[in-house]
Amino acid sequence: MWFDVIVAGLTSGSLYCLVAVGFNILYRPTKVFNFAQGDFVMVGSMASALLITQLKWSWLPAFAAAMAAVAALSLLVERVAVAPVLRRSSNGTAWIITTLAVAMIMSNIVGKIWGADPIVVNAPAPLSNDLLSWQGINISSYQIALIVLTILLVVVVELLYGSLWGKAAMAVAEDRDAALLRGFDPVSISRWSFALGGAFAGLTGALASPVLSASTALGGMLLLKGFAAAAIGGLGSNRGALVAGYAIGLSEAASALLLSPGYHNTVMLVLVLAILLVRPGGLLSSLEARTV
């Protein structure tokens, strides 16, 4: 019984972690928390599902197309809803309203075009959603692949910050003016961050489809869970997002068994509150106090 809880928690926690990492890719260099990120995941899920189920595309081209489409959409949102706000006030938070507005618009447009009915997507061959039993553990090959891939993606994103682009992004995050003086263009770095964050959201949505099915309801749910994982993991910390995503997933699965599935959001919010009261910056926050 408890093995099944662990499997369910790790599966859902993997998706929460991936959403949180997408938030972090944007947040590190821009200090903008894009509240449309959940709907980017939803668009990636719907796009890949339609390509696979209706147009009969194979998985890899569908994944690539979904990532490219959401990356382009993310760049458009940056140009229309974020960059104008930051130009007027780099320290303002009006992007909260603009990105929330974008999320609502996207959700309504997608709902009008594709409807609210979920699209069931099979796992890509040779993987399957059929459960395999081993030593009392019931788990599918797709769940194993999703958990392993999530850990690998976090490692790859962390390695990316050791590249020239990653170091430039970290320099912009530390001090935009100083980074500009050193030859790094904060505007260009921000655009690349939105493109990469959008592509990552598209990939997350495609990976979520065989587990949760593709639907317009996916955006709001994953936005909340991804936000929680990013917050308690420490904003900007991808390793923290990994730990927090699994903590949320496991707590939800345990609460569904011990209490009721209806309490999973309450349990998650209690977990967030408890951790942030003890660690306001998150579990693995890299925030440091400064003397100015």
C-alpha positions as CSV (number, residue, x, y, z in Angstrom):
1,M,0.0,0.0,0.0
2,W,2.7,2.5,1.1
3,F,4.8,1.6,-1.9
4,D,1.9,2.7,-4.2
5,V,1.7,6.0,-2.3
6,I,5.4,6.5,-2.9
7,V,5.1,5.8,-6.6
8,A,2.1,8.1,-6.9
9,G,3.9,10.9,-5.0
10,L,7.1,10.6,-7.0
11,T,5.2,10.7,-10.3
12,S,3.2,13.8,-9.5
13,G,6.1,15.3,-7.7
14,S,8.2,15.0,-10.9
15,L,5.7,17.2,-12.7
16,Y,5.6,19.8,-9.9
17,C,9.4,19.9,-10.0
18,L,9.5,20.5,-13.7
19,V,7.0,23.3,-13.5
20,A,9.1,24.9,-10.7
21,V,12.3,24.6,-12.7
22,G,10.5,26.4,-15.6
23,F,9.7,29.2,-13.2
24,N,13.3,29.3,-12.0
25,I,14.7,29.6,-15.5
26,L,12.8,32.8,-15.9
27,Y,13.2,34.1,-12.4
28,R,17.0,33.9,-12.0
29,P,18.0,36.5,-14.6
30,T,14.8,38.6,-14.7
31,K,13.4,38.4,-11.1
32,V,10.0,38.0,-12.9
33,F,7.7,35.3,-11.7
34,N,5.6,34.4,-14.8
35,F,2.1,33.5,-13.6
36,A,1.3,32.4,-17.2
37,Q,3.8,29.5,-16.8
38,G,1.1,27.0,-15.8
39,D,-0.8,27.8,-19.0
40,F,2.3,27.5,-21.1
41,V,2.5,23.9,-19.7
42,M,-1.2,23.4,-20.6
43,V,-0.6,24.7,-24.2
44,G,2.4,22.3,-24.5
45,S,0.2,19.5,-23.3
46,M,-2.7,20.2,-25.6
47,A,-0.5,20.9,-28.7
48,S,1.5,17.6,-28.3
49,A,-1.7,15.6,-27.5
50,L,-3.5,16.9,-30.7
51,L,-0.4,16.2,-32.8
52,I,-0.1,12.7,-31.5
53,T,-3.7,11.6,-31.3
54,Q,-5.3,13.4,-34.3
55,L,-2.5,14.1,-36.7
56,K,-0.7,10.8,-35.8
57,W,2.7,12.4,-35.3
58,S,5.4,10.4,-33.6
59,W,6.4,11.5,-30.1
60,L,9.7,13.2,-30.8
61,P,8.5,15.6,-33.6
62,A,5.4,16.3,-31.5
63,F,7.6,17.1,-28.5
64,A,9.8,19.4,-30.6
65,A,6.9,21.2,-32.2
66,A,5.2,21.8,-28.8
67,M,8.4,23.1,-27.3
68,A,9.0,25.4,-30.3
69,A,5.4,26.7,-30.2
70,V,5.4,27.4,-26.5
71,A,8.9,29.0,-26.7
72,A,7.6,31.4,-29.4
73,L,4.5,32.1,-27.3
74,S,6.6,32.8,-24.3
75,L,8.7,35.3,-26.3
76,L,5.5,37.0,-27.4
77,V,4.4,37.3,-23.8
78,E,7.7,38.8,-22.8
79,R,7.5,41.4,-25.5
80,V,3.9,42.3,-24.9
81,A,3.3,41.8,-21.2
82,V,6.6,41.9,-19.4
83,A,9.2,44.1,-21.2
84,P,7.0,47.2,-21.4
85,V,6.4,47.0,-17.6
86,L,10.1,46.5,-16.8
87,R,11.1,49.4,-19.1
88,R,8.8,51.7,-17.0
89,S,10.0,50.4,-13.7
90,S,12.7,47.7,-13.3
91,N,11.8,47.3,-9.6
92,G,8.1,47.2,-10.1
93,T,5.8,44.3,-9.8
94,A,3.1,45.2,-12.3
95,W,4.2,42.0,-14.2
96,I,2.1,40.1,-11.6
97,I,-1.1,41.6,-13.1
98,T,0.0,41.4,-16.7
99,T,1.2,37.7,-16.6
100,L,-2.0,36.7,-14.7
101,A,-4.0,38.5,-17.4
102,V,-2.1,36.6,-20.1
103,A,-2.8,33.3,-18.3
104,M,-6.6,34.0,-18.2
105,I,-6.6,35.0,-21.9
106,M,-4.7,31.9,-22.9
107,S,-6.9,29.6,-20.9
108,N,-10.1,31.1,-22.4
109,I,-8.8,31.0,-26.0
110,V,-7.6,27.4,-25.7
111,G,-10.9,26.4,-24.1
112,K,-12.9,28.0,-26.9
113,I,-10.8,26.3,-29.6
114,W,-10.3,22.8,-28.2
115,G,-13.1,22.6,-25.5
116,A,-12.8,21.4,-21.9
117,D,-12.8,17.6,-22.6
118,P,-9.5,16.0,-21.7
119,I,-7.5,14.2,-24.3
120,V,-6.2,10.8,-23.3
121,V,-2.6,10.2,-24.5
122,N,-0.8,6.9,-24.5
123,A,2.7,6.6,-23.3
124,P,5.3,6.6,-26.1
125,A,6.4,3.2,-27.2
126,P,8.2,1.2,-25.9
127,L,7.0,2.7,-22.6
128,S,3.6,2.0,-21.3
129,N,1.1,3.1,-18.6
130,D,0.3,-0.5,-17.7
131,L,1.4,-1.3,-14.2
132,L,4.2,-3.7,-13.5
133,S,4.3,-5.6,-10.2
134,W,7.6,-6.2,-8.5
135,Q,8.2,-7.1,-4.8
136,G,4.8,-5.5,-4.0
137,I,5.5,-2.4,-6.0
138,N,3.1,-1.4,-8.7
139,I,4.7,1.0,-11.2
140,S,4.6,1.6,-14.9
141,S,7.5,1.9,-17.2
142,Y,6.4,5.4,-18.1
143,Q,6.4,6.5,-14.4
144,I,10.0,5.1,-14.0
145,A,11.1,7.0,-17.1
146,L,9.4,10.2,-16.0
147,I,11.1,10.2,-12.5
148,V,14.5,9.4,-14.0
149,L,14.1,12.0,-16.8
150,T,13.1,14.7,-14.2
151,I,16.3,14.2,-12.3
152,L,18.3,14.2,-15.5
153,L,16.7,17.5,-16.6
154,V,17.4,19.2,-13.3
155,V,21.1,18.1,-13.7
156,V,21.2,19.4,-17.3
157,V,19.7,22.8,-16.3
158,E,22.2,23.1,-13.5
159,L,25.1,22.3,-15.9
160,L,23.7,24.9,-18.3
161,Y,24.4,27.6,-15.7
162,G,28.1,26.7,-16.0
163,S,28.1,27.6,-19.7
164,L,28.7,31.1,-21.0
165,W,25.0,31.8,-21.3
166,G,24.4,30.5,-17.8
167,K,27.2,32.7,-16.3
168,A,25.8,35.7,-18.2
169,A,22.3,35.0,-16.8
170,M,23.7,34.7,-13.2
171,A,25.7,38.0,-13.8
172,V,22.5,39.7,-14.8
173,A,20.6,38.3,-11.8
174,E,23.3,39.6,-9.5
175,D,23.6,43.1,-10.9
176,R,22.0,44.2,-14.3
177,D,24.0,47.4,-14.5
178,A,27.3,45.8,-13.7
179,A,26.6,42.9,-16.2
180,L,25.8,45.5,-18.9
181,L,29.2,47.2,-18.3
182,R,30.9,43.8,-18.7
183,G,29.3,43.4,-22.1
184,F,26.2,41.3,-21.2
185,D,22.9,42.5,-22.6
186,P,20.2,42.1,-19.9
187,V,17.4,42.5,-22.5
188,S,18.9,39.7,-24.7
189,I,19.4,37.4,-21.7
190,S,15.8,38.0,-20.5
191,R,14.5,37.1,-24.0
192,W,16.6,33.9,-24.0
193,S,15.4,33.1,-20.6
194,F,11.7,33.4,-21.6
195,A,12.4,31.3,-24.7
196,L,14.1,28.6,-22.7
197,G,11.5,28.7,-20.0
198,G,8.7,28.4,-22.5
199,A,10.4,25.5,-24.3
200,F,10.8,23.8,-20.9
201,A,7.1,24.4,-20.1
202,G,6.2,22.9,-23.5
203,L,8.3,19.8,-22.7
204,T,6.7,19.6,-19.2
205,G,3.2,19.7,-20.7
206,A,4.0,16.9,-23.2
207,L,5.5,14.7,-20.4
208,A,2.4,15.4,-18.3
209,S,-0.1,14.2,-20.9
210,P,0.2,10.4,-20.4
211,V,-0.2,10.9,-16.7
212,L,-2.8,13.6,-16.3
213,S,-4.4,13.7,-19.8
214,A,-4.3,17.0,-21.7
215,S,-6.9,19.5,-20.7
216,T,-7.4,23.2,-20.1
217,A,-7.7,22.5,-16.4
218,L,-4.1,21.5,-16.3
219,G,-2.7,25.0,-16.3
220,G,-4.2,26.2,-13.1
221,M,-3.5,23.1,-11.1
222,L,0.2,22.8,-12.1
223,L,0.6,26.6,-11.7
224,L,-0.4,26.2,-8.0
225,K,1.7,23.1,-7.4
226,G,4.7,24.5,-9.3
227,F,4.6,27.8,-7.5
228,A,4.5,25.9,-4.2
229,A,7.5,23.8,-5.1
230,A,9.5,26.8,-6.3
231,A,8.6,28.7,-3.1
232,I,9.5,26.1,-0.6
233,G,12.5,24.8,-2.6
234,G,13.9,28.4,-2.7
235,L,13.3,30.7,-5.6
236,G,16.0,30.1,-8.2
237,S,17.1,26.8,-6.8
238,N,16.5,23.9,-9.1
239,R,17.8,21.3,-6.6
240,G,15.4,22.8,-4.1
241,A,12.6,22.5,-6.6
242,L,13.4,18.8,-7.0
243,V,13.3,18.2,-3.3
244,A,10.2,20.4,-2.8
245,G,8.3,18.8,-5.8
246,Y,8.7,15.3,-4.4
247,A,7.9,16.5,-0.8
248,I,4.6,18.0,-2.1
249,G,3.8,14.9,-4.3
250,L,4.4,12.5,-1.4
251,S,2.4,14.6,1.1
252,E,-0.5,14.7,-1.3
253,A,-0.4,10.9,-1.9
254,A,-0.2,10.2,1.8
255,S,-3.0,12.6,2.7
256,A,-5.2,10.9,0.0
257,L,-4.7,7.6,1.7
258,L,-4.9,8.7,5.3
259,L,-7.5,11.5,5.0
260,S,-9.3,12.1,1.7
261,P,-8.2,13.1,-1.8
262,G,-10.2,16.3,-1.2
263,Y,-7.6,17.4,1.4
264,H,-4.6,17.4,-0.9
265,N,-4.5,21.2,-1.4
266,T,-5.0,21.8,2.3
267,V,-2.1,19.5,3.1
268,M,0.1,21.2,0.5
269,L,-0.7,24.7,1.9
270,V,0.0,23.5,5.4
271,L,3.4,22.1,4.2
272,V,4.2,25.4,2.5
273,L,3.3,27.4,5.5
274,A,5.3,25.2,7.9
275,I,8.5,25.2,5.8
276,L,8.4,28.9,5.1
277,L,7.9,29.8,8.7
278,V,11.1,27.9,9.5
279,R,13.0,28.7,6.3
280,P,11.5,31.9,4.8
281,G,13.9,31.7,1.8
282,G,13.0,28.1,1.1
283,L,14.8,24.8,1.8
284,L,17.8,25.4,-0.5
285,S,17.6,29.2,-1.0
286,S,20.8,30.8,-2.2
287,L,19.7,34.2,-1.0
288,E,22.2,36.1,1.0
289,A,21.8,39.2,3.2
290,R,23.6,42.4,1.9
291,T,24.8,45.5,3.6
292,V,24.1,48.6,1.4
